Amino acid sequence: MNTATKLSGFALGLAAVFGAAYGAGHLVGPVAPAAESRHDTAGPGHDSAEAGHAGGDAAGHLPGGLLVSDRGYTLQPTAAPGGEFAFRITGPDGRAVTRFDVAHDKRMHLIVARRDLSGFRHVHPELAADGVWQVASPLTGPGVWRVFADFTPAGGDPLTLGVDVTVPGALESRPLPAPATSTTVDGYTVTLAGSPQPGRTSRLTLTVSRDGRPVTDLQPYLGAYGHLVALRQGDLAYLHVHPEGTPDDGRTPAGPAVTFAAEVPSTGTYRLYLDFRHGDAVHTAEFTVVAGDVPPPAAPTTTAPGPDADHGTPGHGHS
């Protein structure tokens, strides 16, 4: 059942929830035994385009997006005009970073999702000379949002930093959709073959059709025929993977199937978000998947009624 709540806070640009400044959202939900948290040591990294952008829990590395500060770099939301979202990345010297390497056609990938895993957006801010990134706000409604900055500082290693941002207003919680192998978006049907397995690479193939016909003319988007983000339910550990092959390699077809090699860090429930471009527009297909054997929720406990079991029930009083 959906539950309506009321969120309040400062203006959007000032409503960042840092959770003691480090690791907001860290280690909540169905995760494997955690490695020791290290805020400024080697942690989440984009090991390869095919293996994803996060190390596994079992390998002694935190997955991407769990830390607001890592290896001396910090994600800092800043005040912005109405309707805008702004932030900076500060470096080990405490100053705003202004030089970034291009990765997948962009210097910054900003991904946001509400903490109930709804409202996903993938956008690309513009960098000002003072090191502030700004974009029309992708936070489309009230709630606590997880904001991921996926970037590579010039000459450095790829990083994904994350921070919670609260958008005030009335919030209606949304349950996570059940696992499924097919979904529809904007008139397209996308099917999923393959199942992620914790701690090892799995092939996931997503096939796009429209009106019952395979789509064989997908358009390149950010140097690929599709981009896949996976978020783990609970702590929102982040993986950003890209498909096998590239549009200009002479051997990768433009659909209908796009295959990814992804490694999820632990047993748990994940939400997958596939971005693909067709008809000169970007579409996002979403799936819920389960990696490994997730134990069922514990059954509620019951207690036998005692001699005063009728106390507190309507109509009961003391004489």
Contacts in CASP RR format, 6 or more apart in sequence:
PFRMAT RR
TARGET T0000
AUTHOR 0000-0000-0000
METHOD contacts of the structure
MODEL  1
MNTATKLSGFALGLAAVFGAAYGAGHLVGPVAPAAESRHDTAGPGHDSAE
AGHAGGDAAGHLPGGLLVSDRGYTLQPTAAPGGEFAFRITGPDGRAVTRF
DVAHDKRMHLIVARRDLSGFRHVHPELAADGVWQVASPLTGPGVWRVFAD
FTPAGGDPLTLGVDVTVPGALESRPLPAPATSTTVDGYTVTLAGSPQPGR
TSRLTLTVSRDGRPVTDLQPYLGAYGHLVALRQGDLAYLHVHPEGTPDDG
RTPAGPAVTFAAEVPSTGTYRLYLDFRHGDAVHTAEFTVVAGDVPPPAAP
TTTAPGPDADHGTPGHGHS
2 172 0 8 1.000
2 173 0 8 1.000
2 174 0 8 1.000
2 175 0 8 1.000
3 172 0 8 1.000
3 173 0 8 1.000
4 170 0 8 1.000
4 171 0 8 1.000
4 172 0 8 1.000
4 173 0 8 1.000
5 170 0 8 1.000
5 171 0 8 1.000
5 173 0 8 1.000
6 169 0 8 1.000
6 170 0 8 1.000
6 171 0 8 1.000
7 142 0 8 1.000
7 143 0 8 1.000
7 144 0 8 1.000
7 166 0 8 1.000
7 167 0 8 1.000
7 168 0 8 1.000
7 169 0 8 1.000
7 170 0 8 1.000
7 171 0 8 1.000
8 168 0 8 1.000
8 169 0 8 1.000
9 15 0 8 1.000
9 166 0 8 1.000
9 168 0 8 1.000
11 79 0 8 1.000
11 82 0 8 1.000
12 80 0 8 1.000
12 82 0 8 1.000
12 83 0 8 1.000
12 85 0 8 1.000
12 137 0 8 1.000
12 139 0 8 1.000
12 165 0 8 1.000
12 167 0 8 1.000
13 77 0 8 1.000
13 78 0 8 1.000
13 79 0 8 1.000
13 80 0 8 1.000
13 85 0 8 1.000
13 86 0 8 1.000
13 165 0 8 1.000
14 77 0 8 1.000
14 79 0 8 1.000
15 165 0 8 1.000
15 166 0 8 1.000
15 167 0 8 1.000
15 168 0 8 1.000
16 76 0 8 1.000
16 77 0 8 1.000
16 163 0 8 1.000
16 164 0 8 1.000
16 165 0 8 1.000
16 166 0 8 1.000
17 24 0 8 1.000
17 144 0 8 1.000
17 163 0 8 1.000
17 164 0 8 1.000
17 165 0 8 1.000
17 166 0 8 1.000
18 24 0 8 1.000
18 68 0 8 1.000
18 163 0 8 1.000
18 164 0 8 1.000
19 25 0 8 1.000
19 164 0 8 1.000
21 68 0 8 1.000
21 69 0 8 1.000
22 39 0 8 1.000
22 67 0 8 1.000
22 68 0 8 1.000
22 69 0 8 1.000
23 37 0 8 1.000
23 39 0 8 1.000
23 66 0 8 1.000
23 67 0 8 1.000
23 68 0 8 1.000
23 69 0 8 1.000
23 162 0 8 1.000
24 68 0 8 1.000
24 162 0 8 1.000
24 163 0 8 1.000
24 164 0 8 1.000
25 66 0 8 1.000
25 146 0 8 1.000
25 164 0 8 1.000
25 234 0 8 1.000
25 235 0 8 1.000
25 236 0 8 1.000
26 37 0 8 1.000
26 62 0 8 1.000
26 66 0 8 1.000
26 67 0 8 1.000
26 235 0 8 1.000
27 34 0 8 1.000
27 37 0 8 1.000
27 66 0 8 1.000
27 235 0 8 1.000
28 234 0 8 1.000
28 235 0 8 1.000
29 233 0 8 1.000
29 234 0 8 1.000
29 235 0 8 1.000
30 232 0 8 1.000
30 233 0 8 1.000
30 234 0 8 1.000
30 266 0 8 1.000
30 267 0 8 1.000
30 268 0 8 1.000
30 269 0 8 1.000
30 294 0 8 1.000
31 57 0 8 1.000
31 232 0 8 1.000
31 234 0 8 1.000
31 235 0 8 1.000
31 237 0 8 1.000
31 265 0 8 1.000
31 266 0 8 1.000
31 268 0 8 1.000
32 57 0 8 1.000
32 58 0 8 1.000
32 198 0 8 1.000
32 265 0 8 1.000
32 266 0 8 1.000
32 267 0 8 1.000
33 57 0 8 1.000
34 57 0 8 1.000
34 62 0 8 1.000
35 57 0 8 1.000
35 59 0 8 1.000
35 60 0 8 1.000
35 61 0 8 1.000
35 62 0 8 1.000
36 60 0 8 1.000
37 62 0 8 1.000
38 62 0 8 1.000
39 67 0 8 1.000
39 69 0 8 1.000
39 70 0 8 1.000
40 69 0 8 1.000
40 70 0 8 1.000
40 71 0 8 1.000
40 72 0 8 1.000
41 71 0 8 1.000
42 61 0 8 1.000
42 71 0 8 1.000
43 55 0 8 1.000
43 61 0 8 1.000
43 62 0 8 1.000
43 64 0 8 1.000
43 67 0 8 1.000
43 70 0 8 1.000
43 71 0 8 1.000
44 53 0 8 1.000
44 54 0 8 1.000
44 55 0 8 1.000
44 61 0 8 1.000
44 62 0 8 1.000
44 63 0 8 1.000
44 64 0 8 1.000
44 65 0 8 1.000
44 66 0 8 1.000
44 67 0 8 1.000
44 70 0 8 1.000
44 159 0 8 1.000
44 160 0 8 1.000
44 238 0 8 1.000
45 53 0 8 1.000
45 54 0 8 1.000
45 55 0 8 1.000
45 61 0 8 1.000
45 64 0 8 1.000
45 157 0 8 1.000
45 158 0 8 1.000
45 159 0 8 1.000
45 160 0 8 1.000
46 52 0 8 1.000
46 53 0 8 1.000
46 54 0 8 1.000
46 103 0 8 1.000
46 150 0 8 1.000
46 152 0 8 1.000
46 157 0 8 1.000
46 158 0 8 1.000
46 160 0 8 1.000
46 240 0 8 1.000
47 53 0 8 1.000
47 54 0 8 1.000
47 55 0 8 1.000
49 241 0 8 1.000
49 242 0 8 1.000
50 201 0 8 1.000
50 241 0 8 1.000
50 242 0 8 1.000
50 244 0 8 1.000
50 260 0 8 1.000
50 261 0 8 1.000
51 201 0 8 1.000
51 241 0 8 1.000
51 261 0 8 1.000
51 262 0 8 1.000
51 263 0 8 1.000
52 239 0 8 1.000
52 240 0 8 1.000
52 241 0 8 1.000
52 242 0 8 1.000
52 262 0 8 1.000
52 263 0 8 1.000
53 64 0 8 1.000
53 150 0 8 1.000
53 158 0 8 1.000
53 160 0 8 1.000
53 238 0 8 1.000
53 239 0 8 1.000
53 240 0 8 1.000
53 241 0 8 1.000
54 61 0 8 1.000
54 62 0 8 1.000
54 63 0 8 1.000
54 64 0 8 1.000
54 65 0 8 1.000
54 160 0 8 1.000
54 237 0 8 1.000
54 238 0 8 1.000
54 239 0 8 1.000
54 240 0 8 1.000
54 265 0 8 1.000
55 61 0 8 1.000
55 62 0 8 1.000
55 63 0 8 1.000
55 64 0 8 1.000
55 263 0 8 1.000
55 265 0 8 1.000
56 63 0 8 1.000
56 199 0 8 1.000
56 263 0 8 1.000
56 265 0 8 1.000
56 266 0 8 1.000
57 63 0 8 1.000
57 265 0 8 1.000
57 266 0 8 1.000
58 198 0 8 1.000
58 199 0 8 1.000
58 265 0 8 1.000
58 266 0 8 1.000
59 199 0 8 1.000
62 237 0 8 1.000
63 232 0 8 1.000
63 237 0 8 1.000
63 238 0 8 1.000
63 239 0 8 1.000
63 265 0 8 1.000
64 160 0 8 1.000
64 237 0 8 1.000
64 238 0 8 1.000
64 239 0 8 1.000
65 146 0 8 1.000
65 148 0 8 1.000
65 160 0 8 1.000
65 161 0 8 1.000
65 162 0 8 1.000
65 236 0 8 1.000
65 237 0 8 1.000
65 238 0 8 1.000
66 162 0 8 1.000
66 235 0 8 1.000
66 236 0 8 1.000
66 237 0 8 1.000
66 238 0 8 1.000
67 161 0 8 1.000
67 162 0 8 1.000
68 74 0 8 1.000
68 75 0 8 1.000
68 161 0 8 1.000
68 162 0 8 1.000
68 163 0 8 1.000
69 75 0 8 1.000
69 161 0 8 1.000
70 159 0 8 1.000
70 161 0 8 1.000
71 92 0 8 1.000
71 157 0 8 1.000
71 159 0 8 1.000
72 91 0 8 1.000
72 92 0 8 1.000
73 89 0 8 1.000
73 90 0 8 1.000
73 91 0 8 1.000
73 92 0 8 1.000
73 97 0 8 1.000
73 153 0 8 1.000
73 159 0 8 1.000
73 161 0 8 1.000
74 89 0 8 1.000
74 90 0 8 1.000
74 91 0 8 1.000
74 94 0 8 1.000
74 161 0 8 1.000
75 87 0 8 1.000
75 89 0 8 1.000
75 147 0 8 1.000
75 149 0 8 1.000
75 161 0 8 1.000
75 162 0 8 1.000
75 163 0 8 1.000
76 87 0 8 1.000
76 88 0 8 1.000
76 89 0 8 1.000
76 90 0 8 1.000
77 85 0 8 1.000
77 86 0 8 1.000
77 87 0 8 1.000
77 147 0 8 1.000
77 163 0 8 1.000
77 165 0 8 1.000
78 86 0 8 1.000
78 87 0 8 1.000
78 88 0 8 1.000
78 132 0 8 1.000
79 86 0 8 1.000
80 86 0 8 1.000
80 134 0 8 1.000
80 137 0 8 1.000
82 137 0 8 1.000
83 136 0 8 1.000
83 137 0 8 1.000
84 134 0 8 1.000
84 135 0 8 1.000
84 136 0 8 1.000
84 137 0 8 1.000
85 125 0 8 1.000
85 134 0 8 1.000
85 135 0 8 1.000
85 136 0 8 1.000
85 137 0 8 1.000
85 138 0 8 1.000
85 139 0 8 1.000
86 125 0 8 1.000
86 132 0 8 1.000
86 133 0 8 1.000
86 134 0 8 1.000
86 135 0 8 1.000
87 125 0 8 1.000
87 132 0 8 1.000
87 133 0 8 1.000
87 147 0 8 1.000
87 149 0 8 1.000
88 96 0 8 1.000
88 97 0 8 1.000
88 131 0 8 1.000
88 132 0 8 1.000
88 133 0 8 1.000
89 96 0 8 1.000
89 97 0 8 1.000
89 131 0 8 1.000
89 133 0 8 1.000
89 149 0 8 1.000
89 151 0 8 1.000
89 153 0 8 1.000
89 161 0 8 1.000
90 96 0 8 1.000
90 97 0 8 1.000
91 97 0 8 1.000
91 153 0 8 1.000
96 130 0 8 1.000
96 131 0 8 1.000
96 132 0 8 1.000
97 131 0 8 1.000
97 153 0 8 1.000
98 127 0 8 1.000
98 129 0 8 1.000
98 130 0 8 1.000
98 131 0 8 1.000
99 153 0 8 1.000
99 154 0 8 1.000
100 107 0 8 1.000
100 108 0 8 1.000
100 127 0 8 1.000
100 151 0 8 1.000
100 152 0 8 1.000
100 153 0 8 1.000
100 154 0 8 1.000
101 107 0 8 1.000
101 152 0 8 1.000
101 153 0 8 1.000
101 154 0 8 1.000
101 155 0 8 1.000
101 156 0 8 1.000
103 109 0 8 1.000
103 150 0 8 1.000
103 151 0 8 1.000
103 152 0 8 1.000
103 158 0 8 1.000
104 222 0 8 1.000
104 223 0 8 1.000
104 224 0 8 1.000
104 227 0 8 1.000
104 242 0 8 1.000
105 222 0 8 1.000
105 223 0 8 1.000
106 124 0 8 1.000
106 222 0 8 1.000
107 127 0 8 1.000
107 151 0 8 1.000
108 124 0 8 1.000
108 125 0 8 1.000
108 127 0 8 1.000
108 133 0 8 1.000
108 149 0 8 1.000
108 150 0 8 1.000
108 151 0 8 1.000
109 122 0 8 1.000
109 124 0 8 1.000
109 149 0 8 1.000
109 150 0 8 1.000
109 151 0 8 1.000
109 240 0 8 1.000
110 122 0 8 1.000
110 123 0 8 1.000
110 124 0 8 1.000
110 125 0 8 1.000
110 133 0 8 1.000
110 135 0 8 1.000
110 138 0 8 1.000
110 147 0 8 1.000
110 148 0 8 1.000
110 149 0 8 1.000
110 150 0 8 1.000
111 120 0 8 1.000
111 121 0 8 1.000
111 122 0 8 1.000
111 147 0 8 1.000
111 148 0 8 1.000
111 150 0 8 1.000
111 229 0 8 1.000
111 238 0 8 1.000
111 240 0 8 1.000
112 119 0 8 1.000
112 120 0 8 1.000
112 121 0 8 1.000
112 123 0 8 1.000
112 138 0 8 1.000
112 139 0 8 1.000
112 145 0 8 1.000
112 146 0 8 1.000
112 147 0 8 1.000
112 148 0 8 1.000
113 119 0 8 1.000
113 120 0 8 1.000
113 121 0 8 1.000
113 145 0 8 1.000
113 146 0 8 1.000
113 231 0 8 1.000
113 236 0 8 1.000
113 271 0 8 1.000
113 273 0 8 1.000
114 143 0 8 1.000
114 144 0 8 1.000
114 145 0 8 1.000
114 146 0 8 1.000
114 174 0 8 1.000
115 143 0 8 1.000
115 144 0 8 1.000
115 145 0 8 1.000
115 146 0 8 1.000
115 164 0 8 1.000
115 234 0 8 1.000
115 236 0 8 1.000
116 173 0 8 1.000
116 174 0 8 1.000
116 175 0 8 1.000
116 176 0 8 1.000
117 176 0 8 1.000
117 231 0 8 1.000
117 233 0 8 1.000
117 236 0 8 1.000
117 271 0 8 1.000
118 174 0 8 1.000
119 140 0 8 1.000
120 229 0 8 1.000
120 271 0 8 1.000
120 273 0 8 1.000
120 284 0 8 1.000
120 286 0 8 1.000
121 138 0 8 1.000
121 140 0 8 1.000
122 227 0 8 1.000
122 229 0 8 1.000
122 273 0 8 1.000
122 275 0 8 1.000
122 284 0 8 1.000
123 135 0 8 1.000
123 136 0 8 1.000
123 138 0 8 1.000
124 135 0 8 1.000
125 133 0 8 1.000
125 134 0 8 1.000
125 135 0 8 1.000
126 133 0 8 1.000
126 134 0 8 1.000
126 135 0 8 1.000
127 133 0 8 1.000
128 134 0 8 1.000
133 149 0 8 1.000
139 145 0 8 1.000
139 147 0 8 1.000
139 165 0 8 1.000
139 167 0 8 1.000
141 167 0 8 1.000
141 169 0 8 1.000
142 167 0 8 1.000
142 168 0 8 1.000
142 169 0 8 1.000
142 170 0 8 1.000
142 171 0 8 1.000
143 166 0 8 1.000
143 167 0 8 1.000
143 169 0 8 1.000
143 171 0 8 1.000
144 164 0 8 1.000
144 165 0 8 1.000
144 166 0 8 1.000
145 164 0 8 1.000
145 165 0 8 1.000
145 166 0 8 1.000
145 167 0 8 1.000
146 162 0 8 1.000
146 163 0 8 1.000
146 164 0 8 1.000
146 231 0 8 1.000
146 236 0 8 1.000
147 162 0 8 1.000
147 163 0 8 1.000
147 164 0 8 1.000
147 165 0 8 1.000
148 160 0 8 1.000
148 161 0 8 1.000
148 162 0 8 1.000
148 238 0 8 1.000
149 159 0 8 1.000
149 160 0 8 1.000
149 161 0 8 1.000
149 162 0 8 1.000
150 158 0 8 1.000
150 159 0 8 1.000
150 160 0 8 1.000
150 238 0 8 1.000
150 240 0 8 1.000
151 158 0 8 1.000
151 159 0 8 1.000
151 160 0 8 1.000
152 158 0 8 1.000
152 159 0 8 1.000
153 159 0 8 1.000
160 238 0 8 1.000
160 240 0 8 1.000
162 238 0 8 1.000
176 233 0 8 1.000
176 269 0 8 1.000
176 271 0 8 1.000
176 288 0 8 1.000
177 286 0 8 1.000
177 288 0 8 1.000
178 288 0 8 1.000
179 269 0 8 1.000
179 287 0 8 1.000
179 288 0 8 1.000
179 289 0 8 1.000
179 290 0 8 1.000
180 287 0 8 1.000
180 288 0 8 1.000
181 191 0 8 1.000
181 192 0 8 1.000
181 193 0 8 1.000
181 287 0 8 1.000
182 189 0 8 1.000
182 190 0 8 1.000
182 191 0 8 1.000
182 192 0 8 1.000
183 189 0 8 1.000
183 190 0 8 1.000
183 285 0 8 1.000
183 286 0 8 1.000
183 287 0 8 1.000
184 190 0 8 1.000
184 285 0 8 1.000
185 283 0 8 1.000
185 284 0 8 1.000
185 285 0 8 1.000
185 286 0 8 1.000
186 281 0 8 1.000
186 283 0 8 1.000
187 210 0 8 1.000
187 211 0 8 1.000
188 208 0 8 1.000
188 209 0 8 1.000
188 210 0 8 1.000
188 215 0 8 1.000
188 278 0 8 1.000
188 283 0 8 1.000
188 285 0 8 1.000
189 208 0 8 1.000
189 209 0 8 1.000
189 210 0 8 1.000
189 212 0 8 1.000
190 206 0 8 1.000
190 207 0 8 1.000
190 208 0 8 1.000
190 209 0 8 1.000
190 274 0 8 1.000
190 276 0 8 1.000
190 285 0 8 1.000
191 206 0 8 1.000
191 207 0 8 1.000
191 209 0 8 1.000
192 204 0 8 1.000
192 205 0 8 1.000
192 206 0 8 1.000
192 272 0 8 1.000
192 287 0 8 1.000
192 289 0 8 1.000
193 204 0 8 1.000
193 205 0 8 1.000
193 206 0 8 1.000
193 207 0 8 1.000
194 202 0 8 1.000
194 203 0 8 1.000
194 204 0 8 1.000
194 205 0 8 1.000
195 202 0 8 1.000
195 204 0 8 1.000
195 289 0 8 1.000
195 291 0 8 1.000
196 202 0 8 1.000
196 204 0 8 1.000
196 230 0 8 1.000
196 262 0 8 1.000
196 263 0 8 1.000
196 264 0 8 1.000
196 270 0 8 1.000
196 289 0 8 1.000
196 291 0 8 1.000
197 264 0 8 1.000
197 291 0 8 1.000
197 292 0 8 1.000
198 264 0 8 1.000
198 265 0 8 1.000
198 266 0 8 1.000
198 267 0 8 1.000
198 268 0 8 1.000
198 291 0 8 1.000
198 292 0 8 1.000
199 263 0 8 1.000
199 264 0 8 1.000
199 265 0 8 1.000
199 266 0 8 1.000
200 263 0 8 1.000
201 261 0 8 1.000
201 262 0 8 1.000
201 263 0 8 1.000
202 261 0 8 1.000
202 262 0 8 1.000
202 263 0 8 1.000
202 264 0 8 1.000
203 259 0 8 1.000
203 260 0 8 1.000
203 261 0 8 1.000
204 228 0 8 1.000
204 259 0 8 1.000
204 260 0 8 1.000
204 261 0 8 1.000
204 262 0 8 1.000
204 272 0 8 1.000
205 257 0 8 1.000
205 258 0 8 1.000
205 259 0 8 1.000
205 260 0 8 1.000
206 228 0 8 1.000
206 257 0 8 1.000
206 258 0 8 1.000
206 259 0 8 1.000
206 260 0 8 1.000
206 274 0 8 1.000
206 285 0 8 1.000
207 214 0 8 1.000
207 255 0 8 1.000
207 256 0 8 1.000
207 257 0 8 1.000
207 258 0 8 1.000
208 214 0 8 1.000
208 215 0 8 1.000
208 218 0 8 1.000
208 255 0 8 1.000
208 256 0 8 1.000
208 257 0 8 1.000
208 258 0 8 1.000
208 276 0 8 1.000
208 278 0 8 1.000
208 285 0 8 1.000
209 215 0 8 1.000
209 256 0 8 1.000
210 278 0 8 1.000
214 255 0 8 1.000
214 256 0 8 1.000
215 255 0 8 1.000
215 256 0 8 1.000
215 278 0 8 1.000
216 253 0 8 1.000
216 254 0 8 1.000
216 255 0 8 1.000
216 256 0 8 1.000
217 254 0 8 1.000
217 255 0 8 1.000
217 278 0 8 1.000
218 225 0 8 1.000
218 226 0 8 1.000
218 254 0 8 1.000
218 255 0 8 1.000
218 256 0 8 1.000
218 258 0 8 1.000
218 276 0 8 1.000
218 277 0 8 1.000
218 278 0 8 1.000
219 254 0 8 1.000
219 277 0 8 1.000
219 278 0 8 1.000
219 279 0 8 1.000
219 280 0 8 1.000
220 247 0 8 1.000
220 277 0 8 1.000
221 227 0 8 1.000
221 275 0 8 1.000
221 276 0 8 1.000
221 277 0 8 1.000
221 282 0 8 1.000
223 246 0 8 1.000
223 247 0 8 1.000
224 242 0 8 1.000
224 243 0 8 1.000
224 245 0 8 1.000
224 246 0 8 1.000
224 247 0 8 1.000
225 243 0 8 1.000
225 247 0 8 1.000
225 252 0 8 1.000
225 254 0 8 1.000
225 255 0 8 1.000
225 258 0 8 1.000
225 276 0 8 1.000
226 242 0 8 1.000
226 243 0 8 1.000
226 258 0 8 1.000
226 274 0 8 1.000
226 275 0 8 1.000
226 276 0 8 1.000
226 277 0 8 1.000
227 240 0 8 1.000
227 241 0 8 1.000
227 242 0 8 1.000
227 243 0 8 1.000
227 274 0 8 1.000
227 275 0 8 1.000
227 276 0 8 1.000
228 240 0 8 1.000
228 241 0 8 1.000
228 242 0 8 1.000
228 243 0 8 1.000
228 260 0 8 1.000
228 262 0 8 1.000
228 272 0 8 1.000
228 273 0 8 1.000
228 274 0 8 1.000
228 275 0 8 1.000
229 238 0 8 1.000
229 239 0 8 1.000
229 240 0 8 1.000
229 241 0 8 1.000
229 272 0 8 1.000
229 273 0 8 1.000
229 275 0 8 1.000
230 238 0 8 1.000
230 239 0 8 1.000
230 240 0 8 1.000
230 241 0 8 1.000
230 262 0 8 1.000
230 264 0 8 1.000
230 270 0 8 1.000
230 271 0 8 1.000
230 272 0 8 1.000
230 273 0 8 1.000
231 237 0 8 1.000
231 238 0 8 1.000
231 239 0 8 1.000
231 270 0 8 1.000
231 271 0 8 1.000
231 273 0 8 1.000
232 264 0 8 1.000
232 265 0 8 1.000
232 266 0 8 1.000
232 268 0 8 1.000
232 269 0 8 1.000
232 270 0 8 1.000
233 268 0 8 1.000
233 269 0 8 1.000
233 270 0 8 1.000
233 271 0 8 1.000
237 265 0 8 1.000
237 266 0 8 1.000
239 262 0 8 1.000
239 263 0 8 1.000
239 264 0 8 1.000
239 265 0 8 1.000
241 260 0 8 1.000
241 261 0 8 1.000
241 262 0 8 1.000
242 260 0 8 1.000
243 252 0 8 1.000
243 258 0 8 1.000
243 259 0 8 1.000
243 260 0 8 1.000
244 252 0 8 1.000
244 259 0 8 1.000
244 260 0 8 1.000
244 261 0 8 1.000
245 251 0 8 1.000
245 252 0 8 1.000
246 252 0 8 1.000
247 254 0 8 1.000
258 274 0 8 1.000
258 276 0 8 1.000
264 270 0 8 1.000
264 291 0 8 1.000
266 291 0 8 1.000
267 291 0 8 1.000
267 292 0 8 1.000
267 293 0 8 1.000
267 294 0 8 1.000
268 290 0 8 1.000
268 291 0 8 1.000
268 292 0 8 1.000
268 294 0 8 1.000
269 288 0 8 1.000
269 289 0 8 1.000
269 290 0 8 1.000
269 291 0 8 1.000
269 294 0 8 1.000
270 288 0 8 1.000
270 289 0 8 1.000
270 290 0 8 1.000
270 291 0 8 1.000
271 286 0 8 1.000
271 287 0 8 1.000
271 288 0 8 1.000
271 289 0 8 1.000
272 286 0 8 1.000
272 287 0 8 1.000
272 288 0 8 1.000
272 289 0 8 1.000
273 284 0 8 1.000
273 285 0 8 1.000
273 286 0 8 1.000
274 284 0 8 1.000
274 285 0 8 1.000
274 286 0 8 1.000
274 287 0 8 1.000
275 282 0 8 1.000
275 283 0 8 1.000
275 284 0 8 1.000
276 282 0 8 1.000
276 283 0 8 1.000
276 285 0 8 1.000
277 283 0 8 1.000
310 316 0 8 1.000
END
